[in-house]
Amino acid sequence: MALCTGSRDPETDLARALIARGIAGMVKLLHADTGKHRSTVNIEKAARVTVKEDGTFCFVNYRQSPLDQPPAAEEVEVLPTMPPEANEAA
């Protein structure tokens, strides 16, 4: 199941998406193309940080910008249905 695609920081973005769905613990990430193990992440710890790229690579505390939207949990799609006895739409 893919929750975060096209992310420049997939581990921490995935962690925030899983927290939004109420999931905690450890998660094993696999490379999308090869299916090989990429990393194993502590969801609670990873959700609190993000990667800073200023010529160097380091983790910093995550602070949501007003322009950012948190990774959302998948929404359930609800489709209208007709009762079995109805043959036509009204």
MDTraj code that builds the backbone (N, CA, C; nanometers):
import mdtraj as md
import numpy as np

residues = "MET ALA LEU CYS THR GLY SER ARG ASP PRO GLU THR ASP LEU ALA ARG ALA LEU ILE ALA ARG GLY ILE ALA GLY MET VAL LYS LEU LEU HIS ALA ASP THR GLY LYS HIS ARG SER THR VAL ASN ILE GLU LYS ALA ALA ARG VAL THR VAL LYS GLU ASP GLY THR PHE CYS PHE VAL ASN TYR ARG GLN SER PRO LEU ASP GLN PRO PRO ALA ALA GLU GLU VAL GLU VAL LEU PRO THR MET PRO PRO GLU ALA ASN GLU ALA ALA".split()
xyz = np.array([
    [0.0851, -0.1173, 0.0000],
    [0.0000, 0.0000, 0.0000],
    [0.0896, 0.1234, 0.0000],
    [0.0675, 0.2160, -0.0896],
    [0.1466, 0.3388, -0.0979],
    [0.0711, 0.4531, -0.0310],
    [0.1322, 0.5143, 0.0698],
    [0.0711, 0.6292, 0.1369],
    [0.1385, 0.7593, 0.0969],
    [0.2690, 0.7554, 0.0744],
    [0.3445, 0.8756, 0.0388],
    [0.4211, 0.8478, -0.0896],
    [0.3821, 0.9124, -0.1973],
    [0.4532, 0.8961, -0.3227],
    [0.5095, 1.0306, -0.3647],
    [0.6261, 1.0290, -0.4253],
    [0.6877, 1.1514, -0.4746],
    [0.7446, 1.2405, -0.3652],
    [0.7641, 1.1890, -0.2467],
    [0.8149, 1.2684, -0.1357],
    [0.9662, 1.2783, -0.1417],
    [1.0203, 1.3944, -0.1068],
    [1.1652, 1.4104, -0.0952],
    [1.2136, 1.3628, 0.0417],
    [1.1217, 1.3402, 0.1325],
    [1.1535, 1.2971, 0.2695],
    [1.0537, 1.1877, 0.3091],
    [1.0588, 1.0719, 0.2420],
    [0.9530, 0.9715, 0.2590],
    [0.9398, 0.9138, 0.3992],
    [1.0510, 0.8947, 0.4709],
    [1.0417, 0.8343, 0.6036],
    [0.9603, 0.9205, 0.6993],
    [0.9914, 1.0493, 0.7046],
    [0.9211, 1.1354, 0.8000],
    [0.7794, 1.1681, 0.7518],
    [0.7606, 1.1838, 0.6211],
    [0.6254, 1.2088, 0.5691],
    [0.5349, 1.0879, 0.5931],
    [0.5883, 0.9690, 0.5714],
    [0.5105, 0.8476, 0.5974],
    [0.4756, 0.8380, 0.7454],
    [0.5709, 0.8687, 0.8320],
    [0.5454, 0.8618, 0.9760],
    [0.4296, 0.9527, 1.0148],
    [0.4263, 1.0750, 0.9610],
    [0.3156, 1.1665, 0.9926],
    [0.1828, 1.1157, 0.9362],
    [0.1851, 1.0543, 0.8184],
    [0.0623, 0.9978, 0.7609],
    [0.0115, 0.8817, 0.8461],
    [0.1019, 0.7995, 0.8969],
    [0.0610, 0.6867, 0.9810],
    [0.0082, 0.7344, 1.1158],
    [0.0715, 0.8349, 1.1748],
    [0.0223, 0.8929, 1.3007],
    [-0.1191, 0.9462, 1.2799],
    [-0.1439, 1.0104, 1.1653],
    [-0.2776, 1.0637, 1.1350],
    [-0.3815, 0.9525, 1.1278],
    [-0.3379, 0.8307, 1.0948],
    [-0.4289, 0.7160, 1.0879],
    [-0.4346, 0.6394, 1.2191],
    [-0.3615, 0.6889, 1.3204],
    [-0.3632, 0.6230, 1.4503],
    [-0.2694, 0.5037, 1.4603],
    [-0.1707, 0.4964, 1.3732],
    [-0.0770, 0.3844, 1.3718],
    [0.0543, 0.4288, 1.4351],
    [0.1088, 0.3461, 1.5250],
    [0.2353, 0.3751, 1.5919],
    [0.3223, 0.2508, 1.5881],
    [0.4452, 0.2635, 1.6359],
    [0.5367, 0.1505, 1.6397],
    [0.6465, 0.1651, 1.5373],
    [0.6867, 0.0540, 1.4777],
    [0.7929, 0.0525, 1.3780],
    [0.7325, 0.0193, 1.2419],
    [0.7936, 0.0754, 1.1346],
    [0.7486, 0.0458, 0.9988],
    [0.8714, 0.0194, 0.9125],
    [0.8609, -0.0794, 0.8273],
    [0.9686, -0.1152, 0.7358],
    [0.9354, -0.0561, 0.5989],
    [1.0252, 0.0260, 0.5449],
    [1.0038, 0.0881, 0.4142],
    [1.0753, 0.0083, 0.3069],
    [1.0071, -0.0098, 0.1944],
    [1.0636, -0.0815, 0.0812],
    [1.0772, 0.0138, -0.0360],
    [1.1806, -0.0065, -0.1179],
    [1.2003, 0.0754, -0.2375],
    [1.0871, 0.0456, -0.3352],
    [1.0278, 0.1504, -0.3921],
    [0.9098, 0.1339, -0.4775],
    [0.9388, 0.0512, -0.6020],
    [1.0561, 0.0673, -0.6621],
    [1.0856, -0.0026, -0.7871],
    [1.1377, -0.1451, -0.7655],
    [1.2234, -0.1620, -0.6649],
    [1.2880, -0.2920, -0.6465],
    [1.2221, -0.3782, -0.5399],
    [1.1486, -0.3168, -0.4475],
    [1.0882, -0.3903, -0.3379],
    [1.1879, -0.4285, -0.2303],
    [1.3126, -0.3785, -0.2427],
    [1.4155, -0.4097, -0.1436],
    [1.4007, -0.3197, -0.0213],
    [1.4465, -0.3698, 0.0927],
    [1.4409, -0.2959, 0.2185],
    [1.5156, -0.1638, 0.2051],
    [1.4494, -0.0539, 0.2402],
    [1.5102, 0.0788, 0.2355],
    [1.5528, 0.1223, 0.3749],
    [1.4610, 0.1144, 0.4710],
    [1.4910, 0.1504, 0.6097],
    [1.3794, 0.1024, 0.7003],
    [1.4078, 0.1002, 0.8300],
    [1.3078, 0.0703, 0.9318],
    [1.2998, 0.1926, 1.0211],
    [1.1781, 0.2410, 1.0451],
    [1.1581, 0.3700, 1.1105],
    [1.0684, 0.3559, 1.2332],
    [1.1063, 0.4236, 1.3403],
    [1.0203, 0.4390, 1.4570],
    [0.9226, 0.5511, 1.4221],
    [0.7957, 0.5194, 1.4091],
    [0.6954, 0.6136, 1.3597],
    [0.6861, 0.7380, 1.4475],
    [0.6795, 0.7203, 1.5794],
    [0.6626, 0.8353, 1.6691],
    [0.7817, 0.9304, 1.6614],
    [0.9023, 0.8771, 1.6570],
    [1.0215, 0.9616, 1.6506],
    [1.0340, 1.0307, 1.5155],
    [1.0097, 0.9577, 1.4079],
    [1.0243, 1.0142, 1.2738],
    [0.9202, 1.1224, 1.2451],
    [0.8018, 1.1116, 1.3050],
    [0.6961, 1.2111, 1.2811],
    [0.7332, 1.3472, 1.3392],
    [0.8254, 1.3490, 1.4355],
    [0.8622, 1.4751, 1.5015],
    [0.9753, 1.5497, 1.4320],
    [1.0357, 1.4907, 1.3272],
    [1.1484, 1.5552, 1.2600],
    [1.1249, 1.5648, 1.1100],
    [1.2106, 1.6407, 1.0444],
    [1.2117, 1.6499, 0.8991],
    [1.3563, 1.6692, 0.8567],
    [1.3845, 1.6528, 0.7297],
    [1.5204, 1.6677, 0.6790],
    [1.5425, 1.8115, 0.6355],
    [1.6563, 1.8678, 0.6761],
    [1.6959, 2.0019, 0.6339],
    [1.8129, 1.9861, 0.5378],
    [1.8015, 2.0467, 0.4207],
    [1.9069, 2.0392, 0.3207],
    [1.9578, 2.1799, 0.2921],
    [2.0617, 2.2196, 0.3614],
    [2.1266, 2.3491, 0.3418],
    [2.2724, 2.3276, 0.3055],
    [2.2978, 2.2519, 0.2012],
    [2.4334, 2.2144, 0.1692],
    [2.4790, 2.0946, 0.2503],
    [2.4119, 2.0688, 0.3615],
    [2.4381, 1.9505, 0.4423],
    [2.3048, 1.8807, 0.4649],
    [2.3116, 1.7639, 0.5181],
    [2.1918, 1.6840, 0.5432],
    [2.1801, 1.6634, 0.6930],
    [2.0692, 1.7083, 0.7539],
    [2.0492, 1.6838, 0.8975],
    [1.8993, 1.6825, 0.9286],
    [1.8668, 1.6226, 1.0420],
    [1.7289, 1.6214, 1.0886],
    [1.7066, 1.7406, 1.1800],
    [1.5904, 1.8056, 1.1652],
    [1.5510, 1.9168, 1.2517],
    [1.4089, 1.8914, 1.2993],
    [1.3686, 1.9592, 1.4058],
    [1.2321, 1.9447, 1.4556],
    [1.1334, 1.9871, 1.3479],
    [1.0290, 1.9083, 1.3308],
    [0.9262, 1.9372, 1.2314],
    [0.8326, 2.0445, 1.2842],
    [0.8134, 2.1470, 1.2067],
    [0.7158, 2.2520, 1.2376],
    [0.6322, 2.2734, 1.1137],
    [0.5049, 2.2524, 1.1269],
    [0.4155, 2.2654, 1.0128],
    [0.3986, 2.4117, 0.9754],
    [0.4255, 2.4420, 0.8509],
    [0.4051, 2.5758, 0.7974],
    [0.2567, 2.5934, 0.7677],
    [0.2050, 2.7169, 0.7762],
    [0.0640, 2.7375, 0.7399],
    [0.0350, 2.6976, 0.5956],
    [0.1389, 2.6965, 0.5104],
    [0.1196, 2.6593, 0.3699],
    [0.1222, 2.5087, 0.3497],
    [0.1792, 2.4370, 0.4457],
    [0.1867, 2.2911, 0.4368],
    [0.0577, 2.2284, 0.4854],
    [0.0239, 2.1183, 0.4243],
    [-0.0868, 2.0384, 0.4751],
    [-0.0274, 1.9062, 0.5206],
    [-0.0666, 1.8571, 0.6363],
    [-0.0104, 1.7305, 0.6826],
    [-0.0516, 1.6171, 0.5905],
    [0.0320, 1.5130, 0.5825],
    [-0.0093, 1.3971, 0.5040],
    [-0.1399, 1.3439, 0.5606],
    [-0.2384, 1.3299, 0.4754],
    [-0.3712, 1.2891, 0.5217],
    [-0.3862, 1.1382, 0.5131],
    [-0.4590, 1.0861, 0.6055],
    [-0.4954, 0.9457, 0.5982],
    [-0.5896, 0.9285, 0.4794],
    [-0.5904, 0.8110, 0.4223],
    [-0.6793, 0.7878, 0.3091],
    [-0.8234, 0.8117, 0.3504],
    [-0.8966, 0.8780, 0.2626],
    [-1.0365, 0.9047, 0.2916],
    [-1.1214, 0.7903, 0.2381],
    [-1.2243, 0.7588, 0.3094],
    [-1.3165, 0.6548, 0.2662],
    [-1.4142, 0.7175, 0.1682],
    [-1.4270, 0.6563, 0.0526],
    [-1.5195, 0.7062, -0.0479],
    [-1.6551, 0.6406, -0.0271],
    [-1.7588, 0.7223, -0.0164],
    [-1.8936, 0.6712, 0.0038],
    [-1.9736, 0.6999, -0.1225],
    [-2.0270, 0.5951, -0.1812],
    [-2.1058, 0.6094, -0.3030],
    [-2.2533, 0.5923, -0.2708],
    [-2.3371, 0.6776, -0.3308],
    [-2.4805, 0.6611, -0.3066],
    [-2.5291, 0.5298, -0.3677],
    [-2.6229, 0.4669, -0.3009],
    [-2.6789, 0.3419, -0.3518],
    [-2.8307, 0.3538, -0.3601],
    [-2.8867, 0.2683, -0.4413],
    [-3.0320, 0.2671, -0.4563],
    [-3.0847, 0.1413, -0.3883],
    [-3.2025, 0.1473, -0.3292],
    [-3.2596, 0.0261, -0.2722],
    [-3.2787, -0.0804, -0.3792],
    [-3.2672, -0.2083, -0.3430],
    [-3.2776, -0.3149, -0.4428],
    [-3.4100, -0.3130, -0.5190],
    [-3.5171, -0.2633, -0.4563],
    [-3.6480, -0.2654, -0.5251],
    [-3.6623, -0.1541, -0.6288],
    [-3.5725, -0.0548, -0.6258],
    [-3.5817, 0.0564, -0.7211],
    [-3.5139, 0.0141, -0.8517],
    [-3.5882, 0.0254, -0.9619],
    [-3.5339, -0.0138, -1.0935],
    [-3.4772, 0.1052, -1.1685],
    [-3.5207, 0.2245, -1.1346],
    [-3.4773, 0.3425, -1.2072],
    [-3.4379, 0.4505, -1.1083],
    [-3.3542, 0.5414, -1.1565],
    [-3.3206, 0.6579, -1.0748],
    [-3.4397, 0.7526, -1.0758],
    [-3.4605, 0.8249, -0.9671],
    [-3.5740, 0.9149, -0.9572],
    [-3.5538, 1.0380, -1.0410],
])
top = md.Topology()
chain = top.add_chain()
for i, resn in enumerate(residues, 1):
    res = top.add_residue(resn, chain, resSeq=i)
    for name in ("N", "CA", "C"):
        top.add_atom(name, md.element.get_by_symbol(name[0]), res)
traj = md.Trajectory(xyz[None], top)
